[in-house]
Amino acid sequence: MSLINEYRATEEAIKELQERLKNLSQDDKLKKELEFEGKLRALMAEYQKSLRDIIAMIDPDAKNAKATRAAAKPAGSKRARKVKQYKNPNTGEVIETKGGNHKTLKEWKAKWGGDVVEGWATLLG
């Protein structure tokens, strides 16, 4: 894309976004939500409470649920990939791999297409 085309496309996008912003600013629902947010923040400031304090008051189990989810899946653990076996019906050649970065598999996908080659796969475990 030439620079002038990019400029014009960006200019057009800005105009569309400005129109969207104008429409949103006239929306009664948005006005009510902004009013509520302003009053809530003022109330939180008056009582020196943070959002976490409010969440803890409204849903005391939220912190426990988050801790349980974090404990259920240890950080940094990856799911082991399963071995797939591909049998080429055209040549009778068989390959086994855990990933898609196999030289022969890439050649097959380039020659016959990814969807066709995936149809040749069987999951070994």
Secondary structure, 3 states (H helix, E strand, C coil): CCHHHHHHHHHHHHHHHHHHHHHHHCCHHHHHHHHHHHHHHHHHHHCCCCHHHHHHHHCCHHHHHHHHHHHHCCCCCCCCCCCEEEECCCCCCEEEECCCCCHHHHHHHHHHCHHHHHCCEEECC
